[in-house]
Amino acid sequence: MSGFLFDEIVFGPVKSRRFGISLGINLLPLDSKLCSYDCIYCECGLTRHEAGHKPVLFTAAEIRNSLQKRFEALSEESLAPDNITFAGNGEPTLHPEFARIIDDTIVLRNRYFPKAKITVLSNATMLNRPAVVEALKKIDNNVLKLDAGTNETFRAINRPLSPVTIEEVVERMIAFKGDLTIQTLFLRGSIGDKFIDNTTEHEVNLWLNHLNRIRPSLVMLYPIDRRTPYATLEKVCEDELHTLAKKVEAIGLKAEVFY
């Protein structure tokens, strides 16, 4: 099943269930998804990297120009976003000029909308790149994905395209010393003959152990909200998410449910 792709560098503002009035930034190709994961729930569809095909990315200068034009237009209309959110058609930190783009965005944000926060939604696979880590430390909301407790479920849900393990991802998150938000999507369902469920007691306990080591400033819990590549996946109910949030709070961390 194909997914939804953003066809602009800068899109919105849109009303986000997590970030208020959000102006989105897509650093990736407009006609295809580019990601280091192939998550079973991704609204952009499955990750299909064709052999011999090199994705065309906008340069940092082109992105800065597009962002400045949109900022100017919104400012003239007296429309101020709450958040400037890097999301789009895959993993934003894959862009080779990611660090420069963050610096440009901070300059423009300070000029046009100084009260707006800058948010990056990332799957954390590029945290082995020092420039990416330093860029994420400069923004207001460094939001990193952690959808499992065990490596088996991590590989079943997120399906990384590299040999990275959940243990490696967690270790890199620990290095932020709490200056990050964790987002976790809970689901269950079958893909082929495999049943996947990250809400089991075993998974949740290991996930809580990871959180206890990472000590993020916030844990965001949410369910499937849009069409996924697999119709067999189940949306976890709101009460169940609140029960999970209470377990997060029991280890001394702040948790919010977005349903």
N, C-alpha and C positions, 0 to 999 in steps of 0.2 A: 504494500500500500504506500503510495507516495504521500509526502507530507507537505506542510505549509512552509514556503520560503519567503524571506523578506526581499523585496525587489528594489530597495533603496539603501544607500549608505546610512542615512539618518531617517528614522521613521517615528511616527507619533507627533505629539505626545499621546500616550495611551494611558488608561487607568489600570494600574497594576494592583493585584491583590496583595502584593508584598511591599511595593515601593511608592505607592501613591500615584501622582501624575508623573509618568516616566517618559523621557525622551530616549529612544533606543538608538544604539549605534551598531551597525553590522560591518565588521572589518573583513568579511569573507565574500567569496563570489556571490553574485546576485542570482545566478542560475543553477547553483548546485550547493550541496552541503559539504563542508570541509571540517572534519573532526578526527580526534584521536581516539574517540569512543564510537561504539555503534549501539547505543542504548536502546533497549527494547521498547521504551516508552516515548522516544523522541518525537516531538510534534513536527520536526523538519523531515521526518522519514528516516529510512535506513542510510547508513554511510556506505556509499558505493564509489570507491576510487578506481576509475578506469585505468588500465595499464596504458602507459604512454601519454596520458592526458595530464598536462600541467595546469593547475588552476590559475586563473588570472586574478591577481589581487590589486586593489586600488593602493596607490602609494600613500605614505603618510601625508604628503603635501595635498593630495586630492581629498583625503579624508578631512584634513584640517579646513580646507576651503569649503567643503560641503557643510561641515559643522558650523563654521562661522556664518555662512549664509542663512542656515536655519535659525541660529541664535539671533541674528539680526531681525529676521522676519518675526520671530516670536516676541522679541523685545518691542518691536513696533506695534504689535497687537496687545501688548501688556499681558502676555501669557508666560508665566514663569513655571518651569517644571520643578517638581520636588526632587527628582532624580535624573541623572544622565547615566543610562544603563548600557553597558557593553554586553550584548547577547548576540542575536542574529543567527546566521546559518551554520552553526557549529561552535567550535572552540576559539574564542577571540585571541587567546594568547599564542595561537599558532602563527599569527601574523609576524613576519620577521622584524617589522618596525614597531612592535607593540609598545615598547618602552617610550619611544619618541612620541607616539600617538597619545599616550597617557600624559606626557609632559605638555603637549599642545592643548589637550583638553582641559587640563588644570588652568592654564593661562586664559583660555577662552571662558571657562566657567567663572573664574575670578573677575573677569571683565564684565560679563553680561548677567550672570545669575549667581552671585556669590553665596546665596543661601542654599543653592542646590547641592546635593550630594552626588559624588561620582561612585558608581557601583560597577563592579565587574563580576559576572557570573561565569565561573570557570570550573572545569572538571579536575583541575589540579595536576594534570599529567605533565605540564611544562614547568613544574617547580624545580626541576633540575637545572634550569637556566637562570643564572644569577640576575640577569637583566630583568627577567619576568618577575622574580621575587621582589627586587627593589622597586619596580613599578607598582606592584600590588601593595607595597608598604606605604605608598604615597597617597592612596585613595581613601575615601571615607568608608566604603563597604566592600571588603574583600570577601566574596561569597564563594565558598568552595564546596564541591559535591562529595558526599559520603553516603552511599546508598546501601551499604551492607556491613555485616560483621565478619563473615568468613570470606576467604579468597574465592572459594567456589561460587558463592552467591554474587560476589563482586564481578566475577567473570561472566556469570549467567545474565546479570542485569545490564551492566555497563559495557561488556564485551570490548575491552581495550584492544586496540590494533597493534599494541606493542607488548612485550613480555612483562610490563610493570605489574607489581603485586599490590594488594591493598596495604600490606605492611610498609612498603616503600612510600606509598601515598601518605599514610598516617605519619610516618617519620618526618616527611617534608612539611606537613601541616604543623607538627609540634614546633618546628623552627620559628614559626610566626609568634610564639610566646603569647598566645591568646588574642592577637590582633587579627581576628578573622571571624567570619560567620560560617557555620556549617549548614548546608541545606540537604535534606534527605527526603526523597520521594518513596513512600511506602506503597507496595502493590503485592498482588498475588495473581497467579494464573498459569496456564499451560502454553508452552511453545513446543509444538511437536509432541513428543512423548515425555517431555521434561516439565515438571511442576515447579514453579519458582515462587518463593514466599520469603520476603525479608521481615515479616512480622512475627516469626516464630520466637519462642522464648530463647532458644539457643542463639539465633541471629541477633536478637535485640540485646541480649546480655553482652555479647562480644562487641556490638556497636557501641554500647554504653561504656565498655572498657576503653575503646578507642577515644571516645569523647572525653573521658576522664583524663586521658593522657594529653589530649590536644588542648583542653580547657578553652574552648572558643568563647567569645563574648556573647554569642547567641546561637541557638540551634533552631532552624526553621524546619517544621514538619509539614508536608503537604501530600495530597493524593494526585492521581491522574486527573487532569482537568480538561484536556483536549483529546482529539482523536489520536490514537497511537498506531504504529505499524501493525500491531497485532490486536485483533478484536477480542481475543480470548483473555486479555488482561482485565483484572477486576479493580474497581475503585474502592479503596479502603474507606470505611465509614468514619464520620467525624468523631463519634464517641471513642472509637479505637485510637484515633490520633491523639485525642486529649489524654487518654490513659498512658500512651507512650510519652507524651510531654511531661506528665507528672513523674515518670521514672527519670527523665532528664533532670528535672528540678530537684529530685531526691538526691542527686549527686552534686548539687550546688551550682547548677548551670541554669541560665535563663533559656526558656523555650517558648516558641510561639507556633500556633497551628494556623495554617492558611488553607481554608477549605473553599 
